[in-house]
């Protein structure tokens, strides 16, 4: 009669494990390989191994190891180099496997609780300034505010800068700084940059449909005299828009471009077909352990970004309350308010149905699309159903 053998069950430290009441998902951050199970015994085993006191290792008795569901799962786990089992007689004691735990509360709560930022200078959290301009923009007041911002930040000038009185002053100001600078405007509002400026700015041109071909022709002619890097952003809200964008790209040999889906309130089917994620989409994303931790802490779309409106109002995200006004508040106060009270920088997938999904931290962070569509997720219902939710 064969003597029963007990094992130490070990999971590798580079694994992401997503668990719900009915499903388990293991994602190998080294090669993107996944392993799933809906077996109750397997889910229970993984819950045990993830307990911090177990340090990534649990005892697996001979009887439990031979259970059909667990044995099959471990066999596949070992084949995919996600974990292992070790004969307990080969170890003097319980092995220790240091799994990377995300053991901090939401960063916003941490900041508020201790009344400080982990960085020495709160302005280090700032990475990008979006400056929205139009006819009411006050250059005389805007420039002193910009002078208070540390070097190395990215500046995006958004809107029709040609409407701004003495707009050359702000271009001259930015020309003196090595910071990355982008001009974002409609294809109808592109201006001719002076030769002294043209090599210091990148240009992003938004194109909405239908296209006014006269304006388009004027734009193409204007760009012939400039050497600034140009990216086209085609705002598409239908399959027809996509076809028109494809025509323009091929006809004018546009090399750098991207399609920007726009929600109009009545094109949900377009979004379901072209924007919503499938299970395959989600699991095909290449992720590291650091990526998973980042998505549990901050919103990568919003974090570090501030929007300055033509009237001086400052926002982290234009869909949320104003943080202050640059004519009254300094940049430090604006960022501090977002950290203490804001809803943008720390907006993560901590709501249902995401909290009940094994792909909770595999999905991209919540975007403005979720706000526009008034729903917390952008995946197909069949993705949720396939995970047993």
PyMOL commands that set and color helices and strands:
alter all, ss='L'
color gray80, all
select helices_A, chain A and resi 40-50+52-54+62-65+68-79+88-90+107-114+122-125+139-146+161-163+168-175+213-223+239-251+268-274+279-283+289-295+331-341+354-356+368-373+381-386
alter helices_A, ss='H'
color red, helices_A
select strands_A, chain A and resi 7-11+15-19+24-28+34-37+57-60+83-87+128-133+154-159+181-186+202-208+230-236+257-261+305-308+313-315+324-325
alter strands_A, ss='S'
color yellow, strands_A
deselect
rebuild
show_as cartoon
